[in-house]
Amino acid sequence: MNIEVLEQDDEKAVFVVEGVDDTFINTIRRICLVEIPTLAIEDVNIYKNDAKMFDEVLAHRLGLIPLKTDLESYVMPSECDCDDGCQSCRVTFLLSAKGPKTVYSGDLKSDDPAIKPVFDTIPIVELREDEEVELEAVAQLGLGSEHAKWQATTTCGYKYYPKVTIDIDKCTNMKSYVAVCPRKVLAIERARLVARDITKCSTCRECERYSHKDDDAITVGFEEGKYIFNLETDGSLTPLEVLTMACDILSEKADRIIDFMNEEE
């Protein structure tokens, strides 16, 4: 398997994977979507809420705020030895605010400085004059398969690696091909029509349709066993952390199958 990174930062990664099949790449995608644990607010104790917003809506908004996640310091509640929550499986946030003001995610005060909202500017509730809100929010690890608030990824998908075949001998109107390509993949270089950045091709086949009307010079297809993988996170984890854990989870699943088969024999 060969991997070529096209783009990478703390929230996004785009890379080319070669030497795998649909089953493998789709399994990695599904694990990234629903099997990577992240922290999210699960329980909210509201002591005072004068805002024109129901308690249930306020709690729902708090649950959807992405939180920085430390997977080395916290464990899933189901794996913790405590009976009713402890510092190993939960993080507590306090919120106390009085209007007039807009309450933002940055107003949440965590009992662990390392665990905080990814963004401080997410609006939670609007308070008018003399309106107050006081609450305690408890975050814990969970999986995207349980609720979308625990999904680490906002975008996670792949596409087949495009393949544009150009028959130079048949190509009679190169400028028209360049104009018809919506992503400007086709270009003229040294009096020849070329696919300049094939990774930007969406395989819309506009050039191929034009080709059928004119000279049949272009064919659009896919590279067998080669994919472009696109991954974006909500900031709770980096793409590298998500992918590393996804590969570890897949490896564990494979080991369990092998162990089961050995036991059956």
C-alpha beads as a LAMMPS data file, in Angstrom:
LAMMPS data file: protein, C-alpha beads

265 atoms
264 bonds

1 atom types
1 bond types

-500.0 500.0 xlo xhi
-500.0 500.0 ylo yhi
-500.0 500.0 zlo zhi

Masses

1 110.0

Atoms # bond

1 1 1 0.000 0.000 0.000
2 1 1 1.329 3.424 -0.985
3 1 1 0.151 6.718 0.561
4 1 1 0.813 10.218 -0.763
5 1 1 -0.294 13.198 1.348
6 1 1 -1.706 16.039 -0.740
7 1 1 -2.852 18.332 2.055
8 1 1 -2.687 18.220 5.850
9 1 1 -3.277 20.508 8.835
10 1 1 -4.876 20.226 12.287
11 1 1 -8.398 19.848 10.906
12 1 1 -8.102 18.516 7.350
13 1 1 -6.172 15.866 5.461
14 1 1 -6.304 14.826 1.808
15 1 1 -4.201 11.900 0.645
16 1 1 -3.933 9.324 -2.134
17 1 1 -4.079 5.631 -1.221
18 1 1 -2.915 3.027 -3.731
19 1 1 -2.844 -0.757 -3.512
20 1 1 -6.096 -1.352 -1.607
21 1 1 -9.652 -2.242 -2.602
22 1 1 -13.140 -0.819 -2.032
23 1 1 -13.742 -2.944 1.060
24 1 1 -10.627 -1.752 2.873
25 1 1 -10.991 1.948 2.109
26 1 1 -14.709 1.938 2.963
27 1 1 -14.033 0.158 6.257
28 1 1 -11.544 2.856 7.238
29 1 1 -14.131 5.499 6.307
30 1 1 -16.845 3.901 8.446
31 1 1 -14.528 3.508 11.446
32 1 1 -13.495 7.172 11.193
33 1 1 -17.165 8.173 11.161
34 1 1 -18.628 6.177 14.042
35 1 1 -15.993 4.305 16.055
36 1 1 -13.545 7.012 17.155
37 1 1 -14.288 8.160 20.740
38 1 1 -14.506 11.883 21.472
39 1 1 -15.663 14.011 24.376
40 1 1 -19.078 15.658 24.309
41 1 1 -21.444 17.046 26.932
42 1 1 -23.905 14.336 27.969
43 1 1 -25.545 15.542 31.212
44 1 1 -26.603 19.092 32.056
45 1 1 -27.782 20.238 35.487
46 1 1 -29.568 23.568 35.043
47 1 1 -29.908 25.526 38.288
48 1 1 -31.254 28.719 36.782
49 1 1 -32.464 29.659 33.312
50 1 1 -34.270 32.948 32.765
51 1 1 -33.562 32.989 29.033
52 1 1 -36.318 32.624 26.444
53 1 1 -35.039 29.164 25.625
54 1 1 -36.298 25.836 26.918
55 1 1 -33.929 23.851 29.123
56 1 1 -33.994 20.969 26.626
57 1 1 -32.894 23.216 23.748
58 1 1 -30.137 24.738 25.860
59 1 1 -28.858 21.288 26.822
60 1 1 -29.000 20.157 23.191
61 1 1 -26.900 23.128 22.090
62 1 1 -24.304 22.414 24.757
63 1 1 -24.058 18.803 23.626
64 1 1 -23.178 19.813 20.079
65 1 1 -20.200 22.009 21.055
66 1 1 -16.992 20.199 19.930
67 1 1 -14.505 19.699 22.754
68 1 1 -10.760 19.144 22.695
69 1 1 -10.295 15.455 23.439
70 1 1 -7.489 13.757 25.370
71 1 1 -7.786 10.019 24.793
72 1 1 -4.809 9.226 27.008
73 1 1 -6.278 10.802 30.149
74 1 1 -9.899 9.676 29.851
75 1 1 -11.676 6.366 29.338
76 1 1 -15.152 5.391 28.215
77 1 1 -17.678 5.311 31.116
78 1 1 -18.312 1.623 30.378
79 1 1 -14.610 0.894 30.910
80 1 1 -14.196 2.911 34.118
81 1 1 -14.102 1.259 37.554
82 1 1 -16.147 4.018 39.226
83 1 1 -19.858 3.745 39.985
84 1 1 -21.086 7.256 39.263
85 1 1 -18.452 9.155 37.323
86 1 1 -14.946 10.252 38.268
87 1 1 -12.056 12.332 36.955
88 1 1 -11.007 9.473 34.682
89 1 1 -14.254 9.301 32.721
90 1 1 -15.892 12.724 32.958
91 1 1 -15.136 16.438 32.696
92 1 1 -17.278 19.085 34.376
93 1 1 -18.014 22.531 32.933
94 1 1 -19.577 25.401 34.862
95 1 1 -21.495 28.258 33.254
96 1 1 -22.722 31.361 35.058
97 1 1 -23.764 34.441 33.111
98 1 1 -26.040 37.471 33.485
99 1 1 -27.514 39.611 30.722
100 1 1 -27.600 41.603 28.671
101 1 1 -25.078 39.542 26.726
102 1 1 -24.608 36.681 24.318
103 1 1 -23.257 33.587 26.040
104 1 1 -20.562 31.847 24.006
105 1 1 -18.798 28.508 24.265
106 1 1 -15.756 30.333 25.636
107 1 1 -17.778 31.153 28.770
108 1 1 -17.759 27.473 29.790
109 1 1 -15.258 26.895 32.615
110 1 1 -13.714 23.418 32.651
111 1 1 -12.274 21.629 35.680
112 1 1 -9.533 20.344 33.342
113 1 1 -7.610 23.136 31.545
114 1 1 -6.691 20.728 28.733
115 1 1 -10.348 20.035 27.925
116 1 1 -12.157 23.040 26.487
117 1 1 -14.362 23.955 23.518
118 1 1 -12.547 23.825 20.201
119 1 1 -13.947 27.268 19.350
120 1 1 -14.684 30.033 21.889
121 1 1 -17.126 31.892 19.634
122 1 1 -19.996 29.399 19.317
123 1 1 -23.166 31.230 20.521
124 1 1 -25.169 29.317 23.128
125 1 1 -27.940 31.645 24.312
126 1 1 -28.911 35.326 24.224
127 1 1 -29.624 36.894 27.624
128 1 1 -31.645 40.073 28.027
129 1 1 -31.469 42.590 30.865
130 1 1 -31.333 40.852 34.283
131 1 1 -31.724 37.374 32.759
132 1 1 -29.382 34.759 34.194
133 1 1 -28.281 31.254 33.448
134 1 1 -26.434 28.933 35.814
135 1 1 -25.657 25.325 35.017
136 1 1 -23.241 22.434 35.304
137 1 1 -22.430 20.381 32.196
138 1 1 -20.755 16.981 32.325
139 1 1 -18.838 15.661 29.310
140 1 1 -17.818 12.067 28.678
141 1 1 -16.387 9.932 25.913
142 1 1 -18.749 8.371 23.414
143 1 1 -18.966 7.025 19.865
144 1 1 -20.555 8.451 16.753
145 1 1 -22.583 5.251 16.437
146 1 1 -24.427 6.338 19.615
147 1 1 -24.999 10.004 18.717
148 1 1 -23.768 12.473 16.106
149 1 1 -22.314 14.747 18.817
150 1 1 -19.564 12.164 19.318
151 1 1 -18.573 12.095 15.642
152 1 1 -14.983 13.265 15.325
153 1 1 -15.285 13.857 11.585
154 1 1 -17.393 16.444 9.790
155 1 1 -16.371 15.162 6.348
156 1 1 -15.017 11.701 5.650
157 1 1 -15.114 10.151 2.213
158 1 1 -13.169 8.954 -0.760
159 1 1 -13.375 8.877 -4.534
160 1 1 -11.716 6.788 -7.193
161 1 1 -8.522 8.295 -8.577
162 1 1 -9.459 9.901 -11.926
163 1 1 -7.872 8.792 -15.172
164 1 1 -8.085 11.066 -18.227
165 1 1 -6.797 9.519 -21.454
166 1 1 -6.052 11.981 -24.263
167 1 1 -5.443 10.870 -27.846
168 1 1 -3.260 13.688 -29.151
169 1 1 -3.563 12.536 -32.762
170 1 1 -7.362 12.907 -32.673
171 1 1 -7.483 16.157 -30.687
172 1 1 -8.339 18.963 -33.135
173 1 1 -9.718 21.751 -30.920
174 1 1 -7.667 21.959 -27.726
175 1 1 -8.959 25.380 -26.634
176 1 1 -12.534 24.099 -26.590
177 1 1 -11.553 21.260 -24.248
178 1 1 -9.849 23.701 -21.897
179 1 1 -12.954 25.908 -21.862
180 1 1 -15.402 23.072 -21.242
181 1 1 -13.584 21.678 -18.172
182 1 1 -15.293 23.253 -15.091
183 1 1 -12.339 22.635 -12.752
184 1 1 -9.643 23.765 -15.191
185 1 1 -7.900 20.393 -15.112
186 1 1 -7.171 20.449 -18.834
187 1 1 -4.537 22.831 -20.115
188 1 1 -2.373 23.410 -23.181
189 1 1 1.332 22.927 -22.612
190 1 1 3.900 22.925 -25.432
191 1 1 1.138 22.766 -28.014
192 1 1 -0.333 19.632 -26.410
193 1 1 -3.504 19.080 -24.403
194 1 1 -2.668 17.687 -20.933
195 1 1 -4.414 16.929 -17.637
196 1 1 -2.452 19.306 -15.398
197 1 1 -3.781 18.435 -11.899
198 1 1 -5.671 15.176 -12.134
199 1 1 -6.572 15.145 -8.412
200 1 1 -8.907 18.112 -8.977
201 1 1 -10.909 16.198 -11.589
202 1 1 -14.462 15.454 -10.399
203 1 1 -15.046 12.982 -13.267
204 1 1 -18.012 15.057 -14.423
205 1 1 -17.167 13.796 -17.942
206 1 1 -17.967 17.137 -19.601
207 1 1 -14.810 16.823 -21.689
208 1 1 -15.744 13.258 -22.673
209 1 1 -19.263 14.293 -23.714
210 1 1 -17.811 17.125 -25.798
211 1 1 -15.318 14.668 -27.237
212 1 1 -18.084 12.341 -28.454
213 1 1 -19.622 15.232 -30.380
214 1 1 -16.324 16.268 -31.937
215 1 1 -13.316 13.961 -32.320
216 1 1 -13.459 11.189 -29.648
217 1 1 -10.086 12.313 -28.318
218 1 1 -10.772 12.037 -24.574
219 1 1 -11.869 9.166 -22.334
220 1 1 -12.502 9.596 -18.596
221 1 1 -12.189 6.660 -16.206
222 1 1 -10.622 5.569 -12.921
223 1 1 -7.352 4.082 -11.703
224 1 1 -7.943 0.569 -10.378
225 1 1 -7.103 0.226 -6.660
226 1 1 -6.296 3.925 -6.211
227 1 1 -8.333 6.451 -4.203
228 1 1 -8.348 10.059 -3.014
229 1 1 -9.358 10.155 0.675
230 1 1 -10.700 13.379 2.205
231 1 1 -10.964 13.749 5.979
232 1 1 -12.035 16.758 8.058
233 1 1 -12.530 16.820 11.822
234 1 1 -14.441 19.149 14.144
235 1 1 -11.162 19.994 15.889
236 1 1 -11.633 17.628 18.831
237 1 1 -8.930 15.396 17.335
238 1 1 -6.477 15.907 14.486
239 1 1 -6.895 13.920 11.239
240 1 1 -3.690 12.021 12.047
241 1 1 -5.098 10.954 15.428
242 1 1 -8.372 9.842 13.831
243 1 1 -6.649 7.827 11.109
244 1 1 -4.143 6.255 13.502
245 1 1 -6.918 5.108 15.810
246 1 1 -9.025 3.869 12.873
247 1 1 -6.143 1.678 11.696
248 1 1 -5.596 0.377 15.242
249 1 1 -9.290 -0.486 15.573
250 1 1 -9.285 -2.287 12.220
251 1 1 -6.170 -4.228 13.246
252 1 1 -7.846 -5.265 16.518
253 1 1 -10.924 -6.447 14.643
254 1 1 -8.777 -8.555 12.322
255 1 1 -6.891 -10.058 15.293
256 1 1 -10.180 -11.021 16.962
257 1 1 -11.332 -12.818 13.813
258 1 1 -8.025 -14.700 13.572
259 1 1 -8.200 -15.679 17.260
260 1 1 -11.788 -16.864 16.836
261 1 1 -10.885 -19.005 13.837
262 1 1 -7.928 -20.510 15.697
263 1 1 -10.189 -21.396 18.625
264 1 1 -12.695 -23.073 16.313
265 1 1 -9.973 -25.222 14.799

Bonds

1 1 1 2
2 1 2 3
3 1 3 4
4 1 4 5
5 1 5 6
6 1 6 7
7 1 7 8
8 1 8 9
9 1 9 10
10 1 10 11
11 1 11 12
12 1 12 13
13 1 13 14
14 1 14 15
15 1 15 16
16 1 16 17
17 1 17 18
18 1 18 19
19 1 19 20
20 1 20 21
21 1 21 22
22 1 22 23
23 1 23 24
24 1 24 25
25 1 25 26
26 1 26 27
27 1 27 28
28 1 28 29
29 1 29 30
30 1 30 31
31 1 31 32
32 1 32 33
33 1 33 34
34 1 34 35
35 1 35 36
36 1 36 37
37 1 37 38
38 1 38 39
39 1 39 40
40 1 40 41
41 1 41 42
42 1 42 43
43 1 43 44
44 1 44 45
45 1 45 46
46 1 46 47
47 1 47 48
48 1 48 49
49 1 49 50
50 1 50 51
51 1 51 52
52 1 52 53
53 1 53 54
54 1 54 55
55 1 55 56
56 1 56 57
57 1 57 58
58 1 58 59
59 1 59 60
60 1 60 61
61 1 61 62
62 1 62 63
63 1 63 64
64 1 64 65
65 1 65 66
66 1 66 67
67 1 67 68
68 1 68 69
69 1 69 70
70 1 70 71
71 1 71 72
72 1 72 73
73 1 73 74
74 1 74 75
75 1 75 76
76 1 76 77
77 1 77 78
78 1 78 79
79 1 79 80
80 1 80 81
81 1 81 82
82 1 82 83
83 1 83 84
84 1 84 85
85 1 85 86
86 1 86 87
87 1 87 88
88 1 88 89
89 1 89 90
90 1 90 91
91 1 91 92
92 1 92 93
93 1 93 94
94 1 94 95
95 1 95 96
96 1 96 97
97 1 97 98
98 1 98 99
99 1 99 100
100 1 100 101
101 1 101 102
102 1 102 103
103 1 103 104
104 1 104 105
105 1 105 106
106 1 106 107
107 1 107 108
108 1 108 109
109 1 109 110
110 1 110 111
111 1 111 112
112 1 112 113
113 1 113 114
114 1 114 115
115 1 115 116
116 1 116 117
117 1 117 118
118 1 118 119
119 1 119 120
120 1 120 121
121 1 121 122
122 1 122 123
123 1 123 124
124 1 124 125
125 1 125 126
126 1 126 127
127 1 127 128
128 1 128 129
129 1 129 130
130 1 130 131
131 1 131 132
132 1 132 133
133 1 133 134
134 1 134 135
135 1 135 136
136 1 136 137
137 1 137 138
138 1 138 139
139 1 139 140
140 1 140 141
141 1 141 142
142 1 142 143
143 1 143 144
144 1 144 145
145 1 145 146
146 1 146 147
147 1 147 148
148 1 148 149
149 1 149 150
150 1 150 151
151 1 151 152
152 1 152 153
153 1 153 154
154 1 154 155
155 1 155 156
156 1 156 157
157 1 157 158
158 1 158 159
159 1 159 160
160 1 160 161
161 1 161 162
162 1 162 163
163 1 163 164
164 1 164 165
165 1 165 166
166 1 166 167
167 1 167 168
168 1 168 169
169 1 169 170
170 1 170 171
171 1 171 172
172 1 172 173
173 1 173 174
174 1 174 175
175 1 175 176
176 1 176 177
177 1 177 178
178 1 178 179
179 1 179 180
180 1 180 181
181 1 181 182
182 1 182 183
183 1 183 184
184 1 184 185
185 1 185 186
186 1 186 187
187 1 187 188
188 1 188 189
189 1 189 190
190 1 190 191
191 1 191 192
192 1 192 193
193 1 193 194
194 1 194 195
195 1 195 196
196 1 196 197
197 1 197 198
198 1 198 199
199 1 199 200
200 1 200 201
201 1 201 202
202 1 202 203
203 1 203 204
204 1 204 205
205 1 205 206
206 1 206 207
207 1 207 208
208 1 208 209
209 1 209 210
210 1 210 211
211 1 211 212
212 1 212 213
213 1 213 214
214 1 214 215
215 1 215 216
216 1 216 217
217 1 217 218
218 1 218 219
219 1 219 220
220 1 220 221
221 1 221 222
222 1 222 223
223 1 223 224
224 1 224 225
225 1 225 226
226 1 226 227
227 1 227 228
228 1 228 229
229 1 229 230
230 1 230 231
231 1 231 232
232 1 232 233
233 1 233 234
234 1 234 235
235 1 235 236
236 1 236 237
237 1 237 238
238 1 238 239
239 1 239 240
240 1 240 241
241 1 241 242
242 1 242 243
243 1 243 244
244 1 244 245
245 1 245 246
246 1 246 247
247 1 247 248
248 1 248 249
249 1 249 250
250 1 250 251
251 1 251 252
252 1 252 253
253 1 253 254
254 1 254 255
255 1 255 256
256 1 256 257
257 1 257 258
258 1 258 259
259 1 259 260
260 1 260 261
261 1 261 262
262 1 262 263
263 1 263 264
264 1 264 265
